[in-house]
Amino acid sequence: MSNISEVSLKALMAALRTVQDPDLKKDLVTLDMIKDVNISHSGVVSLRVVLTTPACPMKAQIEAEVKAAVTGVAGVTGVEVKMDASVKKSQSSHSKSQAIEGVKHIIAVSSGKGGVGKSTVAVNLAVSLSLEGAKVGLMDADVYGPNIPTMMGATDGPTLEKTEKGDRLVPPSAHGVKVLSMGFLVSNPDQPIVWRGPMLHSVVQQFCHQVNWGELDYLIVDMPPGTGDVQLSLAQLVPVSGAVMVTTPQEVSLQDVRKAYGMFENVKVPILGLVENMSYFICDGCDKKHFMFGDGGGKALAKRFNSTLLGQVPLVAGVREGGDDGKPVVLRHPQSEPAKIFREMARQIAQKLALMSESEIDPSAQITVGKFN
């Protein structure tokens, strides 16, 4: 049996300093990502790596590099690495707007026009982040067309809790995501909602600050199309970490998205990237991509605004079926091409938000070290 003195804590830390976060370009020790280091009498090293998001796309690479670095330290007979995550609150929480209690990041999913699959993107991104291990909520802010309950298969509406500050709604959960929509609050799903701007502002305010969302890493907000009252209300009421823009490739859709880009820039909401939905169609019996609505529009728009094309989602029946049946495609057909694209887009968005939150890193970060056993 190895003597504990054969494993030097100093050498162990030096080895871990060789492992860098690929995005932040600093080592894990400096970034305070190494926790609970423990060295057993037999020379087995256990530790916890705390990433900035559970949806980190480089998780497997970081884990492998940590194991390799620790294994190379003299006296180490084994390595046990637990991969963990702690999402940091958005830096935009310092703005004049009031943060939602317990919510670390608010992500608006928006489009310039209707019919481009914005709600489909919002639903699949929310479920994808939940599948990565994040705590996620989904707010349906499309008051006039609240489709989220159907698309999430959520049949039970919110409950009411009484607090010292007044009554609050408690949203139900579906597929591991907390969901709230005006669709829960109307008795007839076919009932039209005919409201002016002040009523819309009131609903957004209530959905943000009179709801017990609990502790959330990400709150996805499915916005109505256009650049109207709801968009302005959300930006004024809460600190929005960023917006994801959804379009289809044809010019009429791109024209409206360009206006939406300008609106978010005016209210100082960062654009996290662009999703091109219904990008292409592959017919039965051939592998050729058919660009039904044009080709290259999303790439050109992302380049124009110096933004990122997060993904191009093909026109596939399974995506529509998932929305109609209340089981999003990332769950209904997890190995399909659209599901893989949505999962990767969710990782990219989480990565971008982590980079934004880590823009000011404390260089004096310390390692927490466990007791020898």
N, C-alpha and C positions, 0 to 999 in steps of 0.2 A: 504494500500500500504506500502510495506517495505521501511524503511529509508535506503538510500544508505550506511550509516555507518555500517549497520548490515552485509554487505558483506566486509570482510577484504581482501584487495589485498594480504597482507602478508600470510593470511591463504589460499588464493586461490593458490598462488605460492607453498606453502608447500604441498598442496594436489597434485598439478601437478608433484611435485618432486617424488611422489610415483609411478608414471607411467614410466616404463622403456621401451626403445626400446629392443625388444627380442633378436636382433642380436648384437647390439652394447653394450648391458649390462650397459647402462648409462641412467639416467633419461632424459625426454624430455626437461626440463628446461636447464640442463647443455649442452645438445646437440643443443641448440638454435632452437628447433623445434616448440616452442610456439610463435605465433605472434599475434599482433593486439587484445590483451585482452581488452574487453570492458564490463563494468558493468552498466546496466541501473538503473534508479531510482526505478524500481519495483523489482530489484534483479535478472534480467535475465542476465546471463553471456554468451557472445559470444567470440569466439576465433578461430584462424586458426592454424591447425597443419600442418607443412611443412615437409613432408617426404623426404627421400633422393632419391626416385624414385616413379613415378606414378604407377609402376608395383609392389609395395611392397606387398608381400604375406601376411603380417601381418596387413594390413590396417584396416580391420574390427575389429580385436582384439584391436588395439591401440585406435581406435575411441570409442569403448565401454568402455575401461578402463578410458579414459579421461572424458567421460560423467559421469561415476560412481564416479570418484574422485571429480569432480566439484560439483556434486549434493550433496555430503556429507558435503559441506562447509556450515556453519551456515549462514542463510539469503538468500541463493540462491533459487530462485523460478523457474528457468528454465535454460536450457543449449542449446546453439546453437553452434555446432562444424562444421567448414568447413575443409574438408580434402584436402590438397594441396600438391604439390611436387616441388622440385627444385633439378635437377640432377647436381651434382658437377662434375667438369672437372676431367678427368683422371689424376692421379698422374704421369703417364708416360709422360705427356706433358712436363716434365722437361728434357726429353732426348734431344739428339742433333738433332733429326729429326724435321722437321717442321710440326707443327700441322695444321690441316685443319681449316680454319677460320669458327668459329661458331659451330664446331662439338665437343661435349664433350667426346664421347666414340666411338672408332672404334673397331668393333668386326669382326674378320675374321672367316668365316665358311669354314672349309677345310676338305679334306679327302686325304687318301693316294692313292686312285685309283678312277676311274670313275665308274658310274653306281650304286652308293650306295645311291643316293637320296640327295646329298649335296644341290643342288639347291632347292629341295622341302623343306628341313629343313630351308634354308636361307629365303625363301619366307614366310613361315608360322611363323617363329620367328619374322620377320620384321612386318608383319601384326598384330601379337599378341601383340607386344609392342605398336603399334599404337592404338589398341583397348583398351589398358590399360590407354591411355591418353598421351603417350610419343610422342615426335616429332622424326620421324624416316626417314632415307634414306636407299636406297638399291643400292649398286654399284655392277654391274656385271663385275667382273674382269676375268671371264672365256672368254677370247678374242676369243679362237678357237671355243667355243661352247656356244654362248651367247643366252641362253634360257629364261632369265628373262622377256623380254617383253611379250612373249607368256604366261608364267606362271602367270604374274601379269595382263594380259589383257590390257596392255598399248599399245595403237595404235598411239598416238601422240608422236613424237620425241621431243627432246630438242629444245629450241629456243636459239638465240644468242643475248647477250647484250654487248654493248660497254661500257667500263669503262676506267678510267685514266690509269689503269695498263694493258689494252689490252682487247681483246675479251674474254668473258666467256660464257660457256654453262649454260643454266637454265634448270634443269631437270624437266620433267613432273611428275605429281602425279597420282597414281593409288591406290585405296583403302586406301587413307590417307597417303601413303608412297611416298616419292620422289624417282624416279627410273632413273638410267642411265646405259646404256649398249651399247656395240659396235654394237649390233643388230639394234639399231636405226640409225646407221651411215653408213650402207651398203645398197645399192639400192636393191639388190637381197638377200632375206633371205637364199637362198641356196648357195650363193657365199662363197667359202672357203677363209679363211684368212691364208695366208702362210707368216709368218713373223719370223725373227730371234729375239734373245734376246733383242738387243738395241731398236727395235721397240716396243716390249712389255713393256719395261721400260718406254718409252716415253708415251705410252697410260696410264699407271698407274699414271704417274706424272701428265698428263693432267686431268685425272678423279679426282685426289685429289686436285690439286691446280689451275686449270683453269675452275672450275665449281662453280657456285653460289649455294651452298647447303643450304644456309640460316642457321637459328638456329636449330641445331639438338641435341637431347639428345643421340641418338644412330645412327651410320652409320654401317649397316650390309654390309659386303663385301663377295660376293659369289666368292670364289677362284676357280681356275682351279684345277683339281686333280694333285697329285704329290708334288714334292718338288723342283720346278724349278724357273725360272726367275721371275715370277710374285710374288711368295711368298717372295723371297729375296728383290725384289724392294719395295713391300709394307712395309716390316719391316724396310727398310733403309730410305724410304721417309717420313713416318708418324709414330707417336706414337700409336701403336696398343695396345689397352687396354687389349685384351685377344683373345684367339682363341677357337672356339667350333669345336671339331673333330667329324666327322660323319663316321660311319662304318656299316657294316652288320655283323651278328654273325659268318660267316664262317672264317676259318683260313686265307685264301688267302687275305681277306680284312683286317683282323687284322694285318697281317704282314706289310702291306703297311702303316697302321695307326701308327704302332710303329715307322716307319721311319719318318713319318710326326711329331710325338711327338718330336723326337730327333731334327728335323730341327728347330721347334719353340723354343725349349730349347736353341739351339745354338744362335739364334738371340734374346734371352731374351724376348720372348713374353709369358706371362702367359697362361696356359691352363685353361679355365673356366669349362670344363667338356666334357664329351663324350655323343654322341647321338647314340643309336643303332637303326638303321632303318630296316624295314622289319623283325622285331624280331620274329613274329609268325603270323599264319593265323588261323582264326576260320571259319570253313566251314558252309554253310547253314544247319540249322537243328540240329546243335550240339554246345555245349558250350566248347568243348575241344580245347585247344590251340595246334596247330601243328607247331613245330619248324622246318620249311622247310630248314633253313640254319644253323642249329645247335643251341645249347642252352648254355647260360652262358658266351659267348665270351666277350661281352661288360663289364659285371661285373668283369670278371677276368682281363681285360685290365685296367679298371679304378683302380682296387686294386693295380695292378703292378706299376702304375705310381702315386699312392697316389692321385688320382683325383676323380671326381664325375661322376657317371652315371646319367646324367640329365634326361633321359627317354628312354623308349623302345617303339618305334612306330610300331604298327602292320601293316601287309601287308593287306591293305584294298583298294578296288576299288575306294572309294570316294576320297582318297588322290591323286590317279593318275588322276581321272576325274577333280579334282580341278585345277591341273597343266595344263591339256590340254585345259580346258575351260577358263582359266584366272581368276578363282575365287577360291583362296586357300581354303583348307578344313576348316580352322577356320572360314571362312565366308560362304562357301557353305553348310557345315553340322556342325554348331557350337556346337551342343549337342552330336556329335559323340565322340567315345573314342579317336581317333587320335587328334581331335581338342582340347579336354580337356588336352591331354598330351602336345601338343605344347604350349598351354596357360600357363600351369604350368612350362614348361621348360623356357619360356620367363621370368616368374617371378623369377625363380631361378637365371638366368643369370643377371637380373637387380639387384637382391639382392647381388650377389657376387661382382658386379662392385661397388655398393654403399659401401659395406664393405671395398673394396680396397681404394676407394676415401676418406673414413672416418677414415683411419688408423691413421691419425694425427689430433686429435680433439682439438680445442681451448677450454680449460676449463673456460675461462673468458667470455663465450657467454652470451649475454644480451637478455632480453625479450623486445619486442616492445609493448607498452601498449597504447591502444586507449583512446580517451577522454570519460569522462562520458557523457551520454546523458539523 
